[in-house]
Amino acid sequence: MPARDKPALRLSPGAGSAILSELFADSPRDAGWTGFVLAQVAPARPLLWIQERMAILEGGRVHAAGLGPLAAELIHVEARDAKAALWAMEEGLRCPALGGVIGELWGDPQALDFTATRRLAVAAEKSGVACWLVRLQGSANLSGARERWRLGSAPSETHSFDPKAPGSPRWDAELFRSRRRLPGRWVVGREPPNLLPVAAEPGDRALGQWQRRTG
């Protein structure tokens, strides 16, 4: 199927679904996932951002001044370990007033098992709050997350006035597991003109059916 015929992945404020999404950064030093997530958060509602201590040491602490309009409603929590971070995430997801919950964990902590992710997924769906579990240097082991992504930074768009200046940011986003749509890979930006549609359309059809219909 030609890429130009496939629907685009669109990121817009408030577009984050009320599910648990698990994100794997290409590198602990690549914070490209941050822009991907924040582009989906509604700025009018509080954002709960929880960082495990090791995630802060390896990836850096949240700098509110760089969050734009989201900074005013930011609630930042520094957790001593993964167990404390998961507890804070689940408690936050019980509050439907939040615009989203982000949790950053380092590595493959023992506390992060299928049961823990399943609890987060159920809590997100009950409250209607989107949740992003960010894995830095983690393995894609068993998880209850509804969607699982691999994310990295991609070259920015060409600047419309200065070709030597950086343009709008873009991300290399691979959806490798989902219960709502077919896996695929996107190079995606914030504005519709920047979107490069290279992924499958949403749906719950079997892959063979989708290929026969579009072949």
Steps between C-alpha positions, in 0.01 A plus 500: 500500500656835405585711803309799363174299514533419869340718766724731700581485867379828642624651823298780654436632854254281686528218246656255744271201548394392849714190490841387622763554231850367553783688330854376443751774428762421236764624740493628859656821369235546231214697652306501174222303667428808712376704205299205371314468831459869581350566157203286612442655844222752552661816651187604691520208744770405753774266384647255750861413413675240716870424470682219673831607655712299256308641204587848622867414545529346154255703295467830682238675709191664354564868431164674531613811312534293186143369507328814376133524600517161674739635764224685688313178571798269551508275807846345527575204725846357567465138609774320690461179295281325244258364759431848634467639147246235400299566815494874429394438140211279604386748764516780245292303254220488752454876451293574188586872520851432372586557136748214501751298700860444391727256682870456425673181612856389451594146389293192586406536867353200678194701602406553135329176404185411310281550806632853558445604139158337498401705806611819327308411184179432692537818707551714188192359330282538808591866558531602136854632551775430247811335643846470346749262657844599372769231506858623490746220421221251562405171331168435328398219736146390587268798548135591537544823302243553227759648264878467489725736310866543410585867464794705387574843363486548123649784290287810530299656222670752273454850634270698273711820520853382576619163362791505744276531803320208667135464406211336680599188697421152376518155653565147380211309661449125473185342641600137552202384706144626527157369582332780308677525165756334279868543573692742283770758483469876457720802455273747666486871579257723682339682210292317238715627208801335662348159537647218298242223498681169487288287733196279500155638564329440837280194527477154646509299181748220457813601315427260213158659444650847494765396247245332271275805507776746422715283270 
